[in-house]
Amino acid sequence: MEQVPLLEMKGITKRFPGVLALNAVDFTVMPGEVHALVGENGAGKSTLMKILGGAYTADSGEIWLNGKRHFLHTPKDAIDHGINVVHQELILAPHLSAAENILMGRYPLRNSLMVDWNKLRQTAQEVVDGLGVTINVSKPIRSLTIAQQQIIEIARALQRKSRILVLDEPSAVLGKRDIEMLYSVIRRLKSQGISVVYISHRLEEIFLISDRVTVLKDGSLVGTRQTSELDSSQLLQMMIGRQIENMFNWVDRKLGEVALRIEGFSRKGVFENISFEVRNGEILGIAGLVGSGRTEVVRAIAGADRPDHGLLYINKNPVRIRSPRQALTYGIGLLPEDRKTQGLFLNRSLGENISISSLKDYLEFIYLNLAKERKAIFQYIKALDIRATGPNQLAANLSGGNKQKAIIARWLGAKSKILIFDEPTRGIDVGAKMEIYHLMDKLASAGVAIIMVSSEILEVLGMSDTILVMWRGKSAGYFSRADATEEKVLEAALLGGNHHE
């Protein structure tokens, strides 16, 4: 007997002013399957899931659950029908306990008046224990790791009797061990007959965790396939509409003089005795697990944090950098790991974000030459192919890849010659990744010195001329491109060591 789909979305169409976000999309989920939903930014994934979650209403199309048609006009409608969405940016009350978050809106009462706190904690703990993880639900949310907070979101969905769980980029900010915990939870949910819709830009995990994969492009359905019938190149071709020969186009560049060198950089409890150099035209990749101290080192170089000890040289001259403003005067630009909260002014325009660090170039006496500023902004938008409605578009409304390009444009406008990329492609789609890679290659070929921090081993291997591996705040490996392999880099990142070349 043929199995009835748990979910059928038929002919879903959604228009926004000037944009056809979804064009007659079909999407089906079977009971107890992990169904990956992929596509470039702007493909329509989030819009489709917001319609499923009741946040948007489709202009046309139908939603069927267990063979019956339903109308989901609000998020409460979706929750009442067993559909829960765990967003990339978690929606939790940080000052409340994990237990209070799990049962929010459903607190057990004693005598119909008072909250039964013992029962609340016991019920929440049972839900978490059922996921096979160890979390003390009495702890406040703010004291938990990001991975644990995601588990609490999932536990809350299960407490609501969820049958379909949508996970939007759940692994984007997780380290390797936390990702394994997430996978374990997903497998347990699957064994319980719960269906998971898994949205991700990380292709490798799609093959690890999903049973089927649906690809959207420009608001239309490209196709749905059994994951086991695809390889990564076929999936990439479905996503971007062309054959991918090689994502990385590394060229053997002629390296110039040493642009930046640090010696014995240390910060108590964070990193210790870190030394390296990067030349003009070189890409230095820094690998390591989350918590290895990678981000903290580059933040210290850029003046966002201060080291306790160590020397920093710019063009062989010793300097002491105490702030990002001072780093800018030495030609250092940082593209931070969290571009939303640390890299961009989201409530300001694209143009303002580009020119903010180079306004002195447009000053005439005490006035800004707005025409000159605007001309420069347009030049950078065109040169970096930033896709926006124009320089007045709010930065908050740019896609992930275009947000990253906007920060790059800012530092180019400020004439930065040393650029630090911290997780340059986190949370952006494969097409935008390739554009960022091409841009980094172009900058390096023009003589810019680049330091790139990345959690993706293949990205580090594919882009870097030299690789530094960090482990528990220390240098665990320093490899030339010719000598670096995935096995060596992983060994150093996981176990530490001293594989210096």
C-alpha angles and dihedrals in degrees: 000000000000114000116245113234114249090215133022121179107188126196095339111188126178129176130192123186105298094351134091097208097177127018115198094311121185119203127174131186124191124212113277097004132128105227117190117213112199142167141120121293107286093028091120102254096127093043091052092050092046088056090049090048093050096246092113130030117222118238088222138354138071138261119211125188119191090345096309127107116240137183115221107192099158138025087253089059090054093047091048088055093050099261117132129174122207104199125212089245102056120233104216136133102243096198093054126078123261089250093054090050093049094053097033109153091011104069113160112242133215117213087357089279114064130054112252096225095182092053091044092055093042094050093046092047091052091053092050093044088052088063091059097244132116114235127146102228092200090071119097115254093242090064094056127088120251090255091053091048089055090052089052090053089051091047090052090053091050091050086058089058094253118194097174119038120190114202113193111202092326095170099045095106100026130108123228097269093047090050090054089053090051091050090050091053092049092051090051091051090050091051088054091056096254115141120225126202105202120198115192144148091205104096095191093063093049088064092045100049113021134083096195135012131209120199124206126189127183091345095308133104113254094181150291120245140172104261090225089062094058137070126203095262092052091049091048090051090053091049101049101023098239139077115269114216098173129351092203120057100187115178129194099252125192105246122219134206123319106281098183135011131178125194125195096345108184138169117181113256093359112063135349136208098341116175130174143129135219125201132214107276094019130119111211112194120206114201133181143113123293105279095029091116099254097128093042092056095052091044088055090051090051093049096248089116131017126236119224093221140007144079129261123200126192113193088346092305118118112237137174115218117197102167142019088250089058091045088056091058088058092050098257119142124183124206097197128219092245103048093175099059102022107025108041141040094229095190092053129076128269089248094052090050091053098048101036095098097043103044091122088069090063098045120116108185101312097334133086115238095225094186091055091047092049092048091054092047091053090049092055093044089054097041093051094036092234106185110219139126086255142299091299094062113116113255089227090066097054121104118252094260093048091048087057092048090051091058091047089051090052093055093043088052088052088052093241113179097184115056125187115202112194108193092337096186103034111138097002127115127256095258092052089045091058090050091052091048091050091048092050090050090049092050092048091049087054090057102263114145110228131196112192124192113195140165091203110091094199090052091052092047094044098048108030132093090191130016130211116192120203128201125182093340095312137098108262102171142002115197137180115226091251092054100039119104132171090248094052095046093047092047091053093045094049102035106020120227142153108265097157120167 
